[in-house]
Each structure stands twice: as C-alpha cells, then as structure tokens.
Amino acid sequence: MSSRIPHRIEEPASPEGGSRGAGMAVVPNLRDTLMPFADSVPWPVVVVDEAGLVLYVNDAMRAAGKSVPEKGRRELSHLFPEYFAAMRGTPAPWLVQQEFVVTRSVAPSLEIHEHVWVRRLPKGACLIVVDETRLHHLESAHAQTARLASLGFMLASVSHEIGNPLTAMHTMLQVLQSKKNVAREDLERGIRSVASNVRRIVAITRKLNAFARASTESAALFAIDAAIEEAAVLLGYDSLGESVQLIHEPCADAWTFGHVDQLQQVFHNIFLNAAQAMHGSGTISVRSRVLERSVEIAIRDAGPGLPEDAKSRIFDPFFTTKPSGEGTGLGLAISYEIVHEHQGSLVAANHPEGGAVFTIALPRHAGPFA
C-alpha cells in the first residue's frame, strides 16, 4: 500500500463553505520541495501538519516498516506513540523544536535506540529519526572497556591494599595458634583485629565491584539539578550528613546527556568527602551554571582545604588523607573516571576564602523545552 499523500489534498472548508484557494496553493510547494527533500536524506523522516496528522513518511521510514494508511487514523500519537510520548511542550508538542532519545522494543529481546529531531516547517513540522543502536552498543562497550582499563590500572594498588590486611590477619592467626592457653583478653583483641581487616577488604571489593559494573540505565537527557538534589537526599541518610547544611544554587538550563545514576554517584561521593572533611558539621555550597558549551557545577565545603602535597594525588586510587580505616581512597578516583567517561572534567582546588572546591564540567545539551 502506497504511503504517499494523494495528488489532491483538500484543506478544511472555509467558514463561508467554500474551499480555501490560498491553502491549495501550498500543495505544489509541498510536493515539489518537501517530499523530494525528505526522500533524499538517508534517515527516516515523518512530516506532520499543524494539527498533528501525519502527511508523509519518506522511503527510509517505509523501509523501517512505518507507513501512512490511506484510510483510518493518521494522528502522530497513534502512528508513532513512542515519539509522541517523548515530546515536550503543550498544546502541540510536535510544533516545538526539540530533540530526544527513544528506546523501542521491536522484538522480545531486541531494542533499538533512536535520536529524534523535531523541526518546524511553514505548515507543520518534520521528525528526523537517526538509528543510534550500533552507536549505543559501541558506547556501552567503550564505557565498559574504559572501566575495565581503569580497573586494571588499579590492580597493582589493589594487591597492595588487600595484601596489607591479609598479612595482618595471617600474622594474628599465627600468633593465636602458637599459644596453647590464650588469655581471653588477647583472644578478643585478636578477633577485633581480624574483624577490622575483614571490613576493610569488604569495603574495597564493594567499591571496585560498583565501579566495574556497567550502568543498567540507558544514557538520556537529564537535568543536572535533579541529580544534585537526589545526591543531597542520600547525604542526609548518612550519619556524617545529618548535621551538614547543603545550599544549592540551581540553574534551570543546566542539562546534559549521560547516565544520571552515575553522575548522582559522583555528586554523592563529593558531598560525602566534604562532610568527612568538616567532621559532619558545616556548610556545602553547590552552584550550577551554564557556559557556552558546557555545564559547570562548583561544590565548595567549609573544611580545612586540601593539603599542598595532596592536590596532585587527590584522584589517585587508594589515596586518602583520612586516618587509617576511615576511607578506601576510591570515591574520588571513581568519580574522576565517571566524569571523564561523560566527556567532562573534574578539578579540585582550594577556595581563596577557605575550604576545598570541586568543579565539574560536563557537555551542555539543550533541555526538552528549549
């Protein structure tokens, strides 16, 4: 069944009951310019009128299995419900210039990932659809490869960090086993030492497992401030964060594209690090702002600041300024890797007025209502 629009397109009757001759004049223009253009591009294209009715789909869209019926419903919301659901704006979202990513299930075990651009036309709009499934798989594979590469870089440090508590436990067990009649006090002290070292190993392995595991969420457009607020809520659940005041200066235009759960983890790691530096009491100031091509988030604490000898090593795996047993030294290292996987940067410095400030820069993307 052909999906091309009929040779003659009748417009709604005028209030006087006649056909609008001016409206008929635009039909040749649509046929002569828009449709050849739509068929010339390699991506699927959907053309809709101002009322949201699908007028035309090009050859690439028909090849993907979507056509316009000659009879029956032609609403965009009916023929392309996934695209319609992802649109933003009212009352006619198809007339709002925007872009979004849609994940559609085309088989029980097969998903496709499409990037959709909505662009206005003089008498309606067009949707340009690019299949990014292969790119999505490549990016996921690249992210996993990058994580595993970073994990491999950590292995030398991991061997050392885990080797120390294992050696301590082994030594303590040898001492206890060498004595026939171990005093209760010595036995309890030995058990506490073994338990402490086991907890440290468990903490290290949990952090490494979380870092090595690829995100289960698809990359998507999201508001930076929403991720910050979620991380702030998580901080409040921690005993160190209960007495910390977090002041957030949001920016409604701060949007980026990526894995919101990973970036939320970054913010939470930095907030928790700040709370630890302030010993659970003080103020964390967070400011979001947009630059020409990036989104910048500055997180400042009221702690003592970064020691001079720590500035160059603050993001190294297992490096920590905390007392032994109070940190694994992985939180900031993992945060640094996550930000770089999102094509961003993470910088730590001392604020001129005191305290440390962590500045995150991420690629800027237009929000859904832009």
C-alpha positions in Angstrom: 0.0 0.0 0.0 1.4 3.4 -1.0 2.1 5.8 1.8 2.4 8.9 -0.5 -0.2 11.5 0.0 -2.9 11.8 -2.7 -2.3 14.0 -5.7 -5.1 16.3 -4.5 -5.1 17.4 -0.8 -8.3 19.1 0.3 -8.0 21.6 3.1 -10.7 22.2 5.6 -13.6 24.2 4.2 -13.7 27.9 5.0 -16.4 29.4 7.2 -18.2 30.5 4.1 -18.5 26.9 3.0 -16.0 27.1 0.1 -12.6 25.6 -0.3 -9.7 27.9 0.7 -7.9 28.6 -2.6 -4.9 30.1 -0.8 -4.4 26.8 1.1 -4.5 24.8 -2.2 -1.6 27.0 -3.5 0.8 25.5 -1.0 0.3 21.9 -2.1 2.6 22.1 -5.2 5.2 23.6 -3.0 5.0 20.6 -0.5 5.1 18.1 -3.4 7.9 19.9 -5.3 10.2 20.7 -2.4 9.5 19.0 0.9 8.8 15.4 -0.3 11.9 15.2 -2.6 14.0 16.6 0.2 12.6 14.0 2.6 13.3 11.2 0.2 16.8 12.5 -0.5 18.1 12.1 3.1 19.3 8.8 4.4 17.3 8.9 7.6 13.7 8.2 8.3 11.5 11.3 8.1 7.9 11.9 9.3 6.0 15.0 8.1 3.1 16.2 10.2 0.7 19.1 9.7 -0.2 21.7 12.3 -3.0 19.6 13.7 -0.6 16.7 14.4 -1.7 14.5 11.5 0.9 12.5 9.6 1.0 13.6 6.0 4.0 11.7 4.7 6.8 9.4 5.6 9.9 9.0 3.3 11.3 5.9 1.8 13.7 5.3 4.7 10.8 5.3 7.2 8.8 3.0 5.0 11.8 0.6 4.8 11.7 0.6 8.6 8.2 -0.7 8.5 6.2 2.5 9.1 3.7 3.9 6.5 0.7 6.3 6.4 -2.6 4.5 5.8 -4.8 5.8 3.0 -7.8 5.4 5.3 -8.1 5.4 9.1 -6.4 7.3 11.9 -3.3 9.4 10.9 -2.6 11.1 14.2 1.1 11.2 15.2 0.1 10.0 18.6 -1.5 6.9 17.0 1.0 6.0 14.3 4.2 6.9 16.3 3.2 6.7 20.0 6.8 6.3 21.3 7.9 9.5 19.6 4.8 11.4 20.7 5.2 10.2 24.4 8.8 11.5 24.4 7.9 15.0 23.2 7.8 18.0 25.4 5.5 21.1 25.2 1.9 21.9 25.0 -0.7 22.0 23.5 1.0 20.9 20.2 4.4 19.3 21.1 5.1 18.4 17.5 5.4 22.1 16.8 8.1 22.6 19.5 11.6 22.4 18.1 13.4 19.8 20.3 15.4 16.6 20.3 15.2 13.4 22.4 16.2 9.8 22.5 13.7 6.9 22.3 14.3 3.3 23.1 11.8 1.0 21.4 11.3 -2.8 21.7 11.0 -4.4 18.3 11.3 -8.0 19.5 11.2 -9.7 22.8 15.0 -9.5 23.1 15.8 -6.6 20.8 15.8 -2.9 21.4 16.6 0.0 19.1 17.8 3.4 20.2 16.8 6.4 18.1 17.7 10.0 18.2 14.8 12.1 17.1 15.0 15.8 16.0 11.7 17.8 15.7 11.9 20.8 13.4 9.3 23.4 12.4 8.1 23.8 8.9 5.9 26.6 7.5 2.8 24.4 7.6 3.7 21.9 10.3 6.8 20.0 11.3 9.1 17.1 10.5 10.7 14.4 12.6 14.1 13.2 11.5 15.0 9.9 13.1 18.5 8.5 13.3 19.0 4.9 14.5 21.8 5.0 17.0 21.5 1.4 18.2 25.0 0.5 17.0 26.5 3.7 18.4 24.7 2.9 21.7 26.2 -0.5 21.8 29.6 0.8 20.9 29.4 3.5 23.6 28.3 0.9 26.1 31.2 -1.4 25.1 33.6 1.6 25.2 32.4 2.6 28.6 32.8 -0.9 29.9 36.3 -1.2 28.3 37.3 2.1 29.8 36.1 0.9 33.2 38.0 -2.4 32.9 41.1 -0.5 31.7 40.9 1.8 34.8 40.3 -1.2 36.9 43.4 -2.9 35.5 45.3 0.3 36.4 44.1 -0.1 39.9 45.1 -3.7 40.3 48.6 -3.0 41.5 47.3 -0.8 44.2 44.5 -3.3 45.0 47.1 -6.0 45.6 48.9 -3.8 48.0 45.8 -2.6 49.8 44.3 -6.0 50.2 47.6 -7.6 50.9 48.2 -5.5 54.0 45.1 -6.6 55.9 45.5 -10.2 54.8 49.1 -10.2 56.1 47.9 -8.7 59.4 45.2 -11.3 59.8 47.6 -14.1 58.9 50.1 -12.9 61.4 47.5 -12.5 64.1 46.1 -16.0 63.5 49.6 -17.5 63.6 50.2 -15.8 67.0 46.9 -17.1 68.4 47.5 -20.6 67.1 51.0 -20.8 68.5 49.7 -20.3 72.1 48.2 -23.2 73.9 46.4 -21.2 76.5 45.4 -17.9 75.0 44.2 -15.3 77.5 40.6 -14.1 76.9 41.8 -10.5 76.6 44.4 -11.5 73.9 41.8 -13.6 72.1 39.3 -10.7 72.0 41.9 -8.3 70.8 42.9 -10.7 68.0 39.3 -11.2 66.9 38.8 -7.4 66.8 41.9 -7.0 64.6 40.8 -9.8 62.2 37.2 -8.3 62.0 38.6 -4.8 61.3 40.8 -6.0 58.5 37.9 -8.1 57.0 35.7 -5.0 57.0 38.4 -3.1 55.1 38.7 -5.8 52.5 34.9 -5.9 52.1 34.7 -2.2 51.7 37.4 -2.2 49.0 35.8 -5.1 47.0 32.3 -3.4 47.1 33.7 -0.2 45.7 35.6 -2.0 43.0 32.6 -4.1 42.0 30.4 -1.0 41.8 33.0 0.7 39.6 33.4 -2.3 37.3 29.7 -2.9 36.8 28.2 -1.1 33.7 25.2 1.0 34.3 21.8 -0.7 33.7 20.2 2.6 32.7 20.3 3.9 29.2 22.0 7.3 28.6 19.4 10.0 28.5 19.0 13.8 28.6 18.6 14.9 32.2 18.6 18.0 34.4 21.8 18.4 36.4 20.0 19.9 39.4 17.7 16.8 39.7 20.8 14.6 40.1 22.3 17.0 42.7 19.1 17.1 44.7 18.9 13.3 44.8 22.5 13.1 45.9 21.8 15.6 48.6 18.9 13.4 49.9 21.3 10.4 50.1 23.8 12.5 52.0 21.1 13.2 54.6 20.7 9.5 55.3 24.4 9.2 56.2 25.4 9.8 59.8 28.0 12.3 58.7 25.5 14.2 56.6 22.8 14.7 59.2 24.2 17.9 60.6 25.6 19.3 57.3 23.7 22.2 55.6 23.7 22.0 51.8 22.9 25.2 50.0 22.1 24.7 46.3 22.0 27.5 43.7 20.3 25.8 40.8 20.2 26.6 37.1 17.1 25.5 35.1 19.1 25.5 31.8 21.7 23.0 33.1 21.0 19.9 31.1 23.4 17.2 30.0 23.3 13.7 28.3 24.5 10.6 30.0 23.8 8.2 32.9 22.0 10.0 35.7 22.7 7.3 38.2 26.5 7.6 37.6 26.5 11.4 37.9 24.4 11.2 41.0 27.1 8.9 42.5 29.7 11.5 41.6 27.9 14.2 43.5 27.2 12.0 46.5 30.9 11.0 46.7 32.0 14.6 46.7 29.3 15.6 49.2 30.3 12.8 51.5 34.0 13.7 51.1 33.2 17.3 52.1 31.1 16.1 55.1 34.1 14.0 56.2 36.5 16.9 55.8 34.2 19.1 58.0 33.7 16.2 60.6 30.0 16.2 60.0 29.3 19.9 60.7 29.4 22.8 58.3 28.0 24.1 55.0 28.4 22.7 51.5 27.6 25.2 48.7 26.7 23.9 45.3 26.2 26.2 42.3 25.1 25.1 38.8 25.6 27.4 35.8 25.8 27.1 32.0 28.6 28.3 29.8 28.7 28.4 26.0 29.2 24.7 25.5 29.3 23.2 29.0 27.5 22.9 32.3 29.6 23.8 35.4 28.9 22.6 38.9 31.1 24.1 41.7 30.9 22.3 45.1 32.6 24.1 48.0 32.9 22.9 51.6 33.9 24.7 54.8 36.6 22.3 55.7 40.3 22.9 56.1 41.0 22.7 52.4 43.4 20.4 50.5 46.9 19.9 51.8 49.5 21.1 49.3 51.0 17.6 49.0 47.6 16.1 48.3 46.5 18.3 45.4 48.3 16.3 42.7 47.2 13.0 44.1 43.6 13.6 45.2 42.1 11.5 42.4 44.7 8.7 42.6 43.2 5.3 43.5 43.5 4.4 47.2 45.0 7.8 48.1 43.3 9.3 51.1 44.1 12.0 53.8 41.8 10.3 56.3 43.0 8.3 59.2 43.5 4.5 58.6 40.3 2.6 58.4 38.1 5.7 57.7 38.2 5.6 53.9 39.2 3.4 51.0 40.5 6.2 48.8 38.3 5.1 45.9 35.4 7.5 46.0 37.1 10.4 44.2 39.1 8.1 41.9 35.8 6.5 40.7 34.1 10.0 40.4 37.0 11.2 38.2 36.7 8.2 35.9 32.9 8.6 35.6 33.1 12.3 34.7 35.7 11.6 32.1 33.6 8.9 30.6 30.9 11.6 30.1 33.5 13.8 28.2 33.8 16.1 31.2 36.4 17.2 33.7 36.7 17.2 37.5 39.2 19.6 39.2 39.9 20.0 42.9 41.4 23.2 44.4 41.4 25.4 47.5 38.9 28.3 47.6 40.5 31.7 48.2 38.1 32.2 51.1 38.8 28.8 52.6 37.7 25.2 52.1 38.0 23.0 49.1 36.1 23.4 45.9 35.5 20.7 43.3 34.5 21.9 39.9 32.8 19.5 37.4 32.3 20.5 33.8 30.0 18.4 31.5 28.9 18.9 27.9 25.9 21.1 27.7 22.7 19.9 26.0 19.5 21.8 25.3 16.7 20.9 27.6 13.4 19.4 26.4 11.7 22.8 26.4 14.5 24.7 24.6 
